[in-house]
Amino acid sequence: MTTEKSSVFKFGFTLILLILCGVCARAFAEEARSGGEEDFFDMSIEELMDVEVITVSRSEDALFRTPAAITVLTSEDIRRSGHQSIPELLRMVPGVHVARIDSNKWAITARGFNGLYAEKLLVLIDGRTVYTPLYSGVYWDVQDVMLEDIERIEVVKGPGGTLWGANAVNGIINIITRKAADTQGTLVSGGMGTEEKGFSSFRHGGKLGENAYYRVYAKYFNRDEAIYSDRSPAADSTDALREGFRIDWDKSERDHFTLQGDFYKGHSGLRTRMTSPGVNYQTDDNSDVRGWNILTRWTRKYSDTSDMSLQFYYDRTERYAVNLGESRDTFDIDFQHRFQLLDGHNLIWGLGYRHTGDNTDNTYTVAFNPSNRNEELFSGFVQDEITIVDDLLKLIVGTKVEKNDYTGYEFQPSARLLWTPDERNTLWASFTRAVSTPSRAYTHMTNKFNSIPPMQFIGSSNLKSQEVKSYEVGYRVKPKDNLFFDFSLFYNEYDHLYAQENNPTAFSTIFDNKMYGETYGTEIAAHWQVNESWKLAGGYSFLKMQMHTENSSTNTTIASRTERESPCNMFHLNSQLNLQDNLEFNTTLYYVDSVPHWDTPSYTRLDMGLTWHIRKNMDFSIIGQNLLDRSHPESGEDGVIATEIQRAVLARVTWEF
Amino acid sequence: MKIKLHILMFLMLPLFAAPPAVRAESASEREHKIKAAFVYNFIKFIDWPQEKTPDKNKPITIGVVGSDTFVKAFDPVKNKQVKGRRLAIKRFGDWDKLKESQKKNDSAWKEKLEALKKCRVLFICSCESGKNKVPVEIIKALKGSGVLLVGEVPGFLEKGGVINFVTENKKVRFEVNSTSAKRNKLKIRSQLLKLAKRIYKEEPSEDAKN
């Protein structure tokens, strides 16, 4: 109860702080206006050609009219957030629960079912799927890019199986990097801090000819160990080196080619603990992670309503730790075509093929049978965007059909209705079905515990896909040009969820599909450009989960456990303030409810950052993270031992030339 | 109780800051302010045939087609002078309405057409009603009339416009149709031409077809 109270107190305290900021902002804005109003008419053409038009344009318009619960983090949001990694950035997305487990592990999900092995998200980086087919979850420690090169991160909450494919049950995270033409010149960035001990990145972009651009980059970071609740250090320090390139070639007005690749190598510290009656075993280890990928994409634009793209990638990942070793090769080819079939019918269809092969090392706790496996996935989709009333009412219907090696054919249909009465209002409603197909871990893995009597988790080859039927409505409104609200409501029905059942052959449990349930909730986002110098963005989300098990189920705890794995309320408020032309002050406040299953109390987190534009292309930032407490936990034990998130300070210099 | 508290705080948010003193300009407004300044500069670097016998008292008129939200970006031009002459702005309203009037071909349209032809420059906004569509009808109606047609949509030059704005890396660039400039007897000085992103020349056969 005391933690609750102090949390509310901190919350109030920070809000007061923000109000003060606001008052300051007004004063500064007044000053900025009187002195700093740009007069373009005094500029020469050369000078005008150097002025940036802030892009809201068509992509923002398209976003406003998307019939799904979508949030976009812009490069500006990313730069000003002070976060140093992709998983941390996702804290800014309303409805996404980011629980940091240690310095290299995160439990991340939208709309419930969180955990280290959360497996209901589809994560893509530049069109490359990065969740692992091993357990359908994401190894967040190796999902990285040069943050300065991110164009935007699109997060769709709710199922998106029709366009995107399997695993997009609760959401899609789509990380999109800038075109090489937009990252010309040299950028050097580096810094150090109490937790982010050292980080540096380098990028150089240039021209390869008349219409071709390239960039190369390298990035390195070294992150400190986290601590446990007793303040002893956790053996989880992390470092990674990453290099890559991207080439974009506009062959003609209609043909565009992209070639890009990355290589990374790192160490992710890990402490595991095995506890069962009579045994208490703990081990420190390093996951040696390594991987590389290459992707090529050809897009051809026929007209404003018609284009096609052909994409191929190869992705190799390796991860060796004391409890599990895995290497994996994935080949993927995707084709998409969009065209106008008849007046009022915009059709998009596509075909895809993925081959993934793994090689697992059996260890004393984890064994895969078979230890090597090749899997194939065939997919096709078609979607029709039907204009019922011009510029007013649209119906988007479609389905994806997939054939996988576990459950055969899967259909993932969706229907979305979009009503756009004017430029300022958008109303949408949707029904979607999506599935998460079984993965290696749930099917072929045996998890042995050194306990007396011996216990085992066993995968089951009879598993069905987990299924969701989702009903959503949403409303976006711009009451004024500088004010934006986004509301979404959802009701999800889940069926055939995985739960461990007692195995008749004693002392082991086996996976089955005997859990089902309903979830409902809301996400609200608001943006307010208070004045030229001050922008506020906020988000609130609410989630309620009701889980049940079939009568035949022997698992009596899973339903209530699953219900208690996600926070009920989350809130954040972000303030981006320009104090002067060359000084920025950014503040973000986060509130996350308690997670009862993990015994994690609610927490309030405050980040603040000051950025000084020393010269036109040189920035210096000081960032304080989690300023309100020395440390707090965000997640509980889930195979590895959860640590606490410490207060951190870091300094960063970015120089572009 | 907890939930209520947070909802309350969320709702109270707007109260914490005083109302905005200045409405933030939208990106599109800013973009058009920049473009207006470009157009103002263009006039300095382009010679019109009628300038050989200048009438110092008559202003140079810039016509703007498009909804008022965007074309008001051109308003500051009124206080400027180029080549010793005042500048004037004439708004023609939405392209859609203009097109309707043109279809009817009534006396109102004929009046409008005369007014259009009297403009030295005509900027055709593609921001709202004419979203992404080349204003072919206007271009045709003013072909060879000596009006500097400025647009902001792909394909504008190919259909006979003179200068077109494009956005590249978040910055405004322009391209020129030199054939169309010649047809309108506009002399674009080399200082301006060399800054163009692209110079488009119509194929002679295409010209003959027209």
Chai-1 contact restraints between the chains, C-beta under 6 A:
chainA,res_idxA,chainB,res_idxB,connection_type,confidence,min_distance_angstrom,max_distance_angstrom,comment,restraint_id
A,I19,B,F16,contact,1.0,0.0,6.0,A-B,restraint_1
A,G22,B,A17,contact,1.0,0.0,6.0,A-B,restraint_2
A,F40,B,K33,contact,1.0,0.0,6.0,A-B,restraint_3
A,F40,B,I34,contact,1.0,0.0,6.0,A-B,restraint_4
A,F40,B,A37,contact,1.0,0.0,6.0,A-B,restraint_5
A,F41,B,A37,contact,1.0,0.0,6.0,A-B,restraint_6
A,F41,B,Y40,contact,1.0,0.0,6.0,A-B,restraint_7
A,F41,B,P76,contact,1.0,0.0,6.0,A-B,restraint_8
A,I45,B,N41,contact,1.0,0.0,6.0,A-B,restraint_9
A,I45,B,L195,contact,1.0,0.0,6.0,A-B,restraint_10
A,L48,B,A37,contact,1.0,0.0,6.0,A-B,restraint_11
A,L48,B,F38,contact,1.0,0.0,6.0,A-B,restraint_12
A,V51,B,I34,contact,1.0,0.0,6.0,A-B,restraint_13
A,E52,B,K170,contact,1.0,0.0,6.0,A-B,restraint_14
A,V53,B,E31,contact,1.0,0.0,6.0,A-B,restraint_15
A,V53,B,K170,contact,1.0,0.0,6.0,A-B,restraint_16
A,I54,B,A27,contact,1.0,0.0,6.0,A-B,restraint_17
A,T55,B,K170,contact,1.0,0.0,6.0,A-B,restraint_18
A,V56,B,A27,contact,1.0,0.0,6.0,A-B,restraint_19
A,D182,B,N169,contact,1.0,0.0,6.0,A-B,restraint_20
A,D481,B,S26,contact,1.0,0.0,6.0,A-B,restraint_21
A,N482,B,A24,contact,1.0,0.0,6.0,A-B,restraint_22
A,Q529,B,A24,contact,1.0,0.0,6.0,A-B,restraint_23
A,V530,B,A17,contact,1.0,0.0,6.0,A-B,restraint_24
A,V530,B,P20,contact,1.0,0.0,6.0,A-B,restraint_25
A,N531,B,P20,contact,1.0,0.0,6.0,A-B,restraint_26
A,N531,B,V22,contact,1.0,0.0,6.0,A-B,restraint_27
A,E532,B,A24,contact,1.0,0.0,6.0,A-B,restraint_28
A,Y540,B,F10,contact,1.0,0.0,6.0,A-B,restraint_29
A,N569,B,I3,contact,1.0,0.0,6.0,A-B,restraint_30
A,N569,B,H6,contact,1.0,0.0,6.0,A-B,restraint_31
A,F571,B,H6,contact,1.0,0.0,6.0,A-B,restraint_32
